[in-house]
C-alpha cells in the first residue's frame, strides 16, 4: 500500500464522517436540514467523491489482479520442480536397479568361489572313485559370466587330462572373477556418481521448494490485498446506495416543501381575490343601503299618503281599496328587501371572518418563513463556530493528552528511579566501604595473596536483556505489515554519504532532514525481524570546563519520538524504517553494565572526542577499568518499528543510483547475543554532531 492509497483512504474516511454527521442532522431535525439550499449540492459532491474513490479502488483491484496474473508465470518453476521430482524418482529407480545388479554380481562371485573350492577338491575325489564308475561321465559345475545355469564337463580317466581341465576351468573362473570385480568397481563408481547427482538434485529440489513457498506466501498476500480492496469496493457501493437513497429522500422532501410553498402562494392569491369580492360586496352593500334609505323615505311618503288616503277614505272607497292593494304590495316588497338585506349582512360577516382568518394565516406563514431564514443563518454561523471550536479543541486536546501522558510517564519513571537510586546508593555505599576495607586488608597482608573475583565483578556479566520481563515486552511489540524483509533491503549509498545534505537537496525529502538518526549497525542488536535495541556511552568523556564528567543526552532527547533510522553495515548505508525510540530505564535504571568479552568497551574508547577532552590525562586504562568494574555504564535505547516510508526509500535509491544487484545479505539477527554484541564497535548520532558543532 503506497502513500497515495493511504491519503485516498483518509479522504474517504473524512467524507464518510461528514455524511454521517449530515445524516444525523437530517434524522433529528429534518426541517432545518431541508431549509438549506446547499444540501443537495453537498450530497452530489459526496456522491462524486465516493464515485471517484470507487473508480480508483476498481483500478487498483485491476492492477493487483494483473500483478497476480504476472506472478502466476512462476508456475513454470512449479513445472520444473515436478520435472525434478520425476528425475529424482528415475534416479531412485536406477539406484534400485544398480543395487539389484550388485546383489546379482555378489551372488555370482559367491557361486564362483564355491565352484573353485569344489574344483580344488575334485582330483582327490577322482582318485578315490571306483573303476566301474570311471566310464561314466562326471559332471563339473562352472559359472558363466551372465549368471546362467552351470555347464557340465566330462572328467576323463587320465588324471593329467583331468588336471588340465580343472586348470582351464580355474583360469576361466579367475577371468570371470576379474570381470566381476571390474564390473562391481564400475557399478560402485556409478553408484557414487548417482548418489552425488541425487544430492545435487535434492539440494535443487529444496531450493525450488523454498522458492515456491515464498511465491505462495506472496500470492496469498496479494490475494488478501485483493479481497480487502473488494471488501472496500462493496462497502463503497453500499455507502453509495445509502447516500443515493438519502439524496432521493431529500429531493422528495424538497419537492413536498416546494409544493407546500406553492399551495401557500395559491392560497394567498385566493385571499387577494376574496378581498376584491369583499370590496365589490361592500359596494353593493352601499348601494343596497342607499336603496334602503330611499325605500324608507318612500315608506314615509307612503305613510303620509296613507294618512291622506285614510282621510280621504271616507270620501273615496274605491281609492281606499286601490291604495290598500298598493300598500300591501309595497309591504311585501319591503319585507323581501329586508330579508335580502339580512342575507347580505350575514354573508358580509362570513366574508369578514374568512378574511381575518386568511390574514392570520398569511401573517403566520410570513413569520414562519422569517424564522426559518433566521434559523438557517444562525445554523450556518453556529456550524462555522462549532467547526472552528472543534478543530481548536481537538488540537488542544491532542497536545494536552500527549503532554499529560508524557509528564505522567516521566513523573512515574523519575519517582521510581529516584526511589531505586536511593536504595541502590545506600547498598553501593555499604558495598564500597566493605570493598575498601577488604582492599586495605589485602594490601596489609601482601601482594602474594591470590586474586579473587568479587561479587560486584560477577554481577557485571548480567544484562537486562536476559530478564523474562524484557523478553515479554519485546514479544508484545506489534510488527507492521507494510515493512519489507530486512534481508531484501538495498543500500542507499556509501558510509561517507551526507544524509542531511541529501535530504535537503529535494523538496519531497526536506521534511525528513530534521527527523532522522544514523546509527552504526554494529551497535544495534536486532531482537527479531524488525525490533531491536542500541547501546551508547552514558558518560562520553566530554569536558567543557575542567575535568568534569558530563552525562550523555543522546538517548534522552530521542525518547518517545518517531525517527527515520539509518544504519551502517560494512561500507554501505541502509534505510531501516520508521522507529519509535523507547527508553530502557525500566529494566536498567542506572544504565547497562558492559558485557564481558565484548568489543563495546573498545568501541566506546575509540569514539572520536573534542580536542578539549582530558581523557588522555585521565588515563585510558583507568577509564577502561571503570567500565569493567561497573563504575561507568552504557545507555540503551529500544527501537520499535512502526512503519516503512516506501517513497523515501525509493527516491533515495533513485538519487544514489544503486544497481538492483547490490542487495544486502541476511543480517546476523538470528545469531546469539554474545556474537551480536562482539560485532558492535561505534555509534554516530546526528544530534551529537550538531552538539559538537
Residue pairs with C-beta under 8 A, 6 or more apart in sequence:
1 225
1 482
2 646
2 647
3 645
3 646
3 647
5 60
8 53
8 56
11 49
11 53
12 49
12 50
12 53
12 236
15 46
15 49
15 50
15 53
16 239
18 46
19 46
19 239
19 243
22 33
22 39
22 42
22 43
23 246
25 32
25 33
26 33
26 246
26 250
30 253
31 372
32 375
32 376
32 379
33 39
33 250
34 250
34 253
34 254
34 257
35 372
35 375
35 376
36 376
36 379
36 380
39 250
40 247
40 250
40 251
40 254
43 243
43 246
43 247
43 250
44 247
46 243
47 240
47 243
47 244
47 247
50 236
50 239
50 240
50 243
51 240
53 236
54 233
54 236
54 237
54 240
57 229
57 232
57 233
57 236
58 233
60 229
61 226
61 229
61 230
61 233
64 222
64 225
64 226
64 229
65 226
67 222
68 219
68 222
68 223
68 226
71 215
71 218
71 219
71 222
74 212
74 215
77 208
77 211
77 212
77 215
78 212
80 208
81 205
81 208
81 209
81 212
84 201
84 204
84 205
84 208
85 205
87 201
88 198
88 201
88 202
88 205
91 194
91 197
91 198
91 201
92 198
94 194
95 191
95 194
95 195
95 198
98 187
98 190
98 191
98 194
101 187
102 184
102 187
102 188
102 191
104 147
105 180
105 183
105 184
105 187
106 184
107 147
108 143
108 147
108 176
108 180
109 177
109 180
109 184
111 143
112 143
112 173
112 176
112 177
112 180
115 141
115 142
115 143
115 150
115 173
116 170
116 173
118 140
118 141
119 140
119 166
119 169
119 170
119 173
122 140
122 155
122 162
122 166
123 159
123 162
123 163
123 166
126 138
126 155
126 159
126 162
127 159
129 138
134 157
137 152
137 154
137 155
138 154
138 155
139 152
139 153
140 152
140 153
140 155
140 165
140 166
140 169
141 150
142 150
142 151
142 153
142 169
142 172
142 173
143 150
143 173
143 176
144 150
144 151
144 176
145 176
145 179
145 180
153 165
153 169
155 162
155 165
156 162
156 165
264 365
267 358
267 361
268 362
271 355
271 358
271 359
271 362
274 351
274 354
274 355
274 358
275 355
277 351
278 348
278 351
278 352
278 355
281 344
281 347
281 348
281 351
282 348
284 344
285 344
285 348
288 340
288 341
288 344
291 337
292 337
292 341
295 334
295 337
298 330
299 330
299 334
302 327
302 330
305 323
306 323
306 327
309 319
309 320
309 323
310 320
312 319
312 320
313 319
313 320
406 560
413 583
413 585
413 586
416 589
417 585
417 589
420 589
421 589
421 590
424 589
424 590
431 456
435 454
435 456
438 454
442 449
456 629
456 630
457 628
457 629
459 593
459 630
460 593
460 594
460 596
460 628
460 629
460 630
461 593
461 595
461 596
462 593
463 592
463 593
463 595
464 470
464 584
464 587
464 588
464 592
464 636
465 471
465 525
465 533
465 587
465 673
467 587
469 587
470 587
474 527
474 528
474 531
474 638
477 531
477 640
477 641
479 528
479 529
479 530
479 531
479 641
480 530
480 641
480 642
480 643
480 644
482 643
482 644
482 646
483 530
483 577
483 641
483 643
483 644
484 644
485 529
486 526
486 529
486 530
486 576
486 664
486 667
486 669
487 664
487 665
487 666
487 667
488 663
488 664
489 574
489 575
489 576
489 663
489 664
490 574
490 653
490 658
490 660
490 662
490 663
490 664
491 569
491 572
491 573
491 574
491 658
491 662
491 664
492 566
492 573
492 574
492 575
492 649
492 652
492 653
492 656
492 658
493 502
493 572
493 573
493 652
493 656
493 658
494 571
494 572
494 573
495 568
495 571
495 572
495 573
497 573
497 656
499 516
499 518
499 566
499 573
499 686
500 513
500 686
502 509
502 652
502 655
503 509
503 510
503 512
503 513
503 516
504 510
504 513
505 655
506 651
506 655
508 647
508 651
509 648
509 651
509 652
512 564
512 645
512 648
515 562
515 563
515 564
516 563
516 564
516 565
516 566
516 686
517 558
517 563
517 564
517 565
517 566
517 581
517 685
517 686
517 687
518 565
518 566
518 567
518 568
518 573
518 684
518 685
518 686
519 534
519 565
519 566
519 567
519 568
519 683
519 684
519 685
520 567
520 568
520 680
520 681
520 682
520 683
520 684
521 567
521 568
521 569
521 574
522 568
522 603
522 679
522 680
522 681
522 682
523 534
523 535
523 536
523 600
523 603
523 680
523 681
523 682
523 683
524 532
524 533
524 534
524 567
524 639
524 680
525 532
525 533
525 534
525 535
525 673
525 676
525 677
525 680
526 532
526 667
526 668
526 669
526 676
527 533
527 669
528 669
529 669
530 577
530 641
531 638
531 639
531 640
531 641
532 638
532 639
532 669
533 584
533 636
533 637
533 638
533 639
534 636
534 637
534 639
534 683
535 592
535 600
535 634
535 635
535 636
535 680
535 683
536 552
536 554
536 555
536 634
536 635
536 636
536 637
536 683
536 685
537 552
537 604
537 607
537 632
537 634
537 635
538 551
538 552
538 591
538 632
538 633
538 634
538 635
539 549
539 550
539 551
539 552
539 632
539 633
540 550
540 552
540 607
540 609
541 549
541 609
541 613
541 615
541 618
541 623
542 550
542 609
542 610
542 613
543 549
543 550
543 612
543 613
543 614
544 550
544 612
547 614
547 617
547 618
552 635
554 635
554 685
554 687
554 688
555 581
555 583
555 635
555 636
555 637
556 583
557 687
558 581
558 637
558 687
559 581
559 582
559 583
559 637
560 580
560 581
560 582
560 583
561 580
561 581
562 578
562 579
562 580
562 581
562 642
563 578
563 579
563 581
564 575
564 577
564 578
564 579
564 645
564 648
565 575
565 576
565 577
565 578
565 579
565 639
566 573
566 574
566 575
566 576
567 573
567 574
567 576
568 574
568 684
569 664
569 667
572 662
572 664
574 664
575 648
575 649
575 652
576 641
577 641
577 643
577 644
577 645
578 641
578 642
578 643
578 644
578 645
579 639
579 640
579 641
579 642
580 639
580 640
580 642
581 637
581 638
581 639
581 640
582 637
582 638
582 639
582 640
583 637
583 638
584 592
584 636
584 637
584 638
588 633
588 636
590 633
591 633
591 634
591 635
591 636
592 633
592 634
592 635
592 636
593 630
593 633
593 634
594 600
594 601
594 627
594 628
594 630
594 632
594 633
594 634
595 674
595 677
597 674
597 678
598 674
598 677
598 678
598 680
599 677
599 678
599 679
599 680
599 681
600 634
600 677
600 680
601 624
601 627
601 628
602 681
603 680
603 681
603 682
603 683
604 627
604 634
605 620
605 623
605 624
606 681
606 682
607 682
607 683
609 615
610 692
615 623
623 632
626 632
668 675
668 676
668 679
669 676
